[in-house]
Amino acid sequence: MDFNTTTDQYGDTSRFISLFNELDDYMGTRLCQEQGSWSDMNHIPFMDKLRELTGYQVIRAEHLHELREMAQLRNAILHGYGKAPGVNPKVIAIPLKTTVDRFEEICRVIMNPPKVYPAISVPLHAMAATTLDQSLQSVVNRMIAGNFSYIPVLENGRLIGVFSQETLFNMLADQDEYILEKELPLRDFETYIKSEKHVNESFGFIPKSLSISEAEAEFAAGRPNQRLEVLFITENGNSAEKLLGMTTLWDLMNYRAEKKGLF
């Protein structure tokens, strides 16, 4: 039976089978990568690959139900496909175009997952950032006006720290006597904007190649006894590299809501 005949006769069967086989091969390759083994994964059933790769966060949990249904549909569409040369496959179901379109969307997300950068990041030029030369008053005013709880501090395009309410509290707690003047430059707070000085909040770095799902995992994992406030984006996730942008948990949540859970 030739699936490349008219779509009137077989609908999107050929496209569905092609997508399924492509996804199955991809899952086998990813499983090899995740397990650090380059043995043949073709013998592993599709359902087992699904279960394993969900644990590795390659497959999103919310896609599991649909992918299991796609596997059942594949078996219904094609019984004995590829068992032996010359065997005529028996088609007992034809997928709807809407079903195949949805399957293609899920396959695209799995095999070419959308990246945080630039999809849901705030680029460097649009970030509300400051420098060590700015005054305490100007920085606090920007935070109040923008309803920010923190503001990145940059030098030559690199992140050197984060100023937040906690910065002020830590500085005051560390000094026996200290008078805060509005015109103090942020440079006076340089010691306290360092990441290690933030007790209750943390700030991470990720490479621009990180997928949205992987970024969500970063936020889910968090930091011990700290809130992960933001992920800063650089070329390779190195804090010494020039900043490309940033993303927050709210950015991720809004994006997923907009895409209705596909990502």
Helices and strands as residue ranges (DSSP letters): H 7-10, H 13-35, H 46-55, G 61-63, H 64-77, H 97-111, H 116-119, E 122-123, G 124-126, H 136-146, E 150-155, E 158-164, H 165-174, G 186-193, G 195-197, E 201-207, H 212-221, E 227-234, E 245-247, H 249-258
